[in-house]
Amino acid sequence: MRPRGRVTPVSRARWEALAVLLRVERDRAFADLALGHALTRAGLDARDAALTSEIVYGTLRWRRHLDWRLAPHCARPLSALDPWVRALLRLTAYQVLFLDRVPRWAAVDEAVSLARHKGRGRGPADFVNAVLRALTREAAPPALPEGAVEALGTRLSFPDWLTARWLGRLGERDAEALMAALNERPPVTVRANALRLSRDDLARRLREVELAETRPTPLAPEGLVVERGAVAQGATFAEGLCTVQDEASMLIARLLEPRPGELIADVCAAPGTKATHLAELMGDRGRIVALDPQAARLRLLDRACARLGIHVIETHPGPAGTLAPRWRAQCAGVLVDAPCSNLGVLRRNPEVKWRREPADLGRSARTQLEILEAAAGMVAPGGRLVYATCSLEPEENAEVVGRFLAARPDWRPDTPREFPVAPDPGGFVRCLPHLHGTDGFTAIRLRRG
């Protein structure tokens, strides 16, 4: 969709945000992919691109809260509105309620201007104007729902089923802290390519070449938090000196402890962030077989290897159950970064919380166990396997591993003696957004007898 007539640069940022939000809702597109495509196509300057990203992710994070604030001012239920009108109201309400860089009146005026471009006649623009003007004149927010689950879910913008689950398992204090942390803007973290330079050298290079300010990650020894600067668009990244990766994700390859010269497998490898980390930890010596059912995404790993100067990774498109027997009992270590609900990475993928349902956890668990069993067959006697998900839910972690161990007495947890995040009594390493400032990850290392 393209604006008709003259649109100011600031309006262009909002127009692109509206287009992305519509794709996410109507086409079930992933927000990060839709946003990346929109920004590439639109050619916005850095300031407008940043505003577009902020509006998209903020609107998705706070969707339920925004609907609660908008509802008293709408004569019709928000669910009955045209999707583009609903999205425009939400994204403007996000700016009005959560951002202070643009005056409220300017945000409302831009929304009305966009409604005129998008709608037919004066009706949509007049409706948008009336609702948003009423919101800006609001003396106080409406009352929260009476129930504890509904009140917390509305205030922090999570679905009731997920709010109830975390309240029941974590208690009120930790559940609220987790939900608040998952609503925060995630930091940009990068992993130094140990084949090329140290973390200190990377920090110096980013400061001198990219004018970026960084600080060391507290848990991962090769990581940097980028506090200022656009590293992923710079020469340092293009030359293969670093990889963008969350700090919790950096710990997964370290948990496997790959050694130079070993045969290692990554059975859910695309897009390759962890596989390339394994290669760097091995000094690019040995062999890594990278499997994934999505051939197109696996090609991203080939490109990453070329950029990073990695030669030991070979890619094999196809499911683990089909390919794993080729390396039966041959691998010193196998990584299973299993597909999951992604409920631990809602900071980066906020649309996921509005798409998941409780039944999804059971469906994920069945697939995860199948992959784990196939991958286990690749491990040589005495070898090790790391099972990891970007989920904190027991059904996708402890219960899957528990069923596997119950059927395989030749396997046992292999808890590391020292690790940046202390394992729990069952051997699971859990990175928690509200405690560690990372994405939510769960992992365990197992050893074959």
GISULVEN-V213864 format. One record per residue. RES is the residue in one small letter. PHI is phi as a letter, one per 30 degrees, with the letter a starting at -180 (NA if undefined). Layout:
# GISULVEN-V213864
res & phi
RES & PHI
RES & PHI
This chain:
# GISULVEN-V213864
res & phi
m & NA
r & b
p & d
r & c
g & i
r & d
v & b
t & d
p & e
v & d
s & d
r & d
a & d
r & d
w & d
e & d
a & d
l & d
a & d
v & d
l & d
l & d
r & d
v & d
e & d
r & d
d & c
r & h
a & d
f & d
a & d
d & d
l & d
a & d
l & d
g & e
h & d
a & d
l & d
t & d
r & d
a & d
g & i
l & d
d & d
a & e
r & d
d & d
a & d
a & d
l & d
t & e
s & d
e & d
i & d
v & d
y & d
g & d
t & d
l & d
r & d
w & c
r & e
r & d
h & d
l & d
d & d
w & d
r & d
l & d
a & e
p & d
h & c
c & c
a & d
r & c
p & e
l & e
s & d
a & c
l & d
d & e
p & e
w & d
v & d
r & e
a & d
l & d
l & d
r & d
l & d
t & d
a & d
y & d
q & d
v & d
l & c
f & b
l & c
d & b
r & d
v & b
p & e
r & e
w & d
a & d
a & d
v & d
d & e
e & d
a & d
v & d
s & d
l & d
a & d
r & d
h & d
k & d
g & d
r & c
g & i
r & d
g & e
p & e
a & d
d & d
f & d
v & e
n & d
a & d
v & d
l & d
r & d
a & d
l & d
t & d
r & c
e & e
a & d
a & a
p & d
p & d
a & d
l & d
p & e
e & d
g & d
a & d
v & d
e & d
a & d
l & d
g & d
t & d
r & d
l & c
s & i
f & b
p & d
d & d
w & d
l & d
t & e
a & d
r & d
w & d
l & d
g & d
r & d
l & c
g & i
e & d
r & d
d & d
a & d
e & d
a & d
l & d
m & d
a & d
a & d
l & d
n & c
e & d
r & d
p & d
p & d
v & d
t & b
v & b
r & c
a & d
n & d
a & d
l & d
r & c
l & a
s & d
r & d
d & d
d & d
l & d
a & d
r & d
r & d
l & d
r & d
e & d
v & c
e & c
l & h
a & c
e & c
t & b
r & b
p & d
t & d
p & d
l & c
a & c
p & d
e & c
g & c
l & b
v & c
v & d
e & d
r & a
g & k
a & c
v & d
a & d
q & c
g & c
a & d
t & d
f & d
a & d
e & d
g & i
l & d
c & a
t & b
v & d
q & a
d & d
e & d
a & d
s & d
m & d
l & d
i & d
a & d
r & d
l & d
l & d
e & h
p & d
r & c
p & e
g & j
e & d
l & c
i & b
a & b
d & b
v & d
c & b
a & d
a & d
p & d
g & j
t & d
k & d
a & d
t & d
h & d
l & e
a & d
e & d
l & d
m & d
g & i
d & h
r & b
g & k
r & a
i & b
v & c
a & c
l & c
d & a
p & d
q & c
a & d
a & d
r & d
l & d
r & d
l & d
l & d
d & e
r & d
a & d
c & d
a & d
r & d
l & d
g & i
i & c
h & b
v & c
i & c
e & c
t & c
h & b
p & d
g & k
p & d
a & e
g & d
t & d
l & d
a & e
p & e
r & d
w & c
r & e
a & h
q & c
c & c
a & d
g & a
v & b
l & c
v & c
d & c
a & d
p & d
c & a
s & d
n & i
l & d
g & d
v & c
l & d
r & e
r & c
n & b
p & d
e & d
v & d
k & d
w & c
r & c
r & d
e & b
p & e
a & d
d & d
l & d
g & d
r & d
s & d
a & d
r & d
t & d
q & d
l & d
e & d
i & d
l & d
e & d
a & d
a & d
a & d
g & d
m & d
v & d
a & d
p & e
g & i
g & d
r & b
l & b
v & c
y & c
a & b
t & b
c & c
s & b
l & c
e & d
p & e
e & e
e & c
n & b
a & e
e & d
v & d
v & d
g & d
r & d
f & d
l & d
a & d
a & c
r & b
p & d
d & d
w & c
r & a
p & d
d & b
t & d
p & d
r & d
e & b
f & a
p & e
v & c
a & d
p & d
d & d
p & e
g & d
g & j
f & d
v & c
r & b
c & c
l & c
p & e
h & d
l & c
h & c
g & i
t & c
d & d
g & d
f & b
t & b
a & a
i & b
r & c
l & c
r & b
r & d
g & d
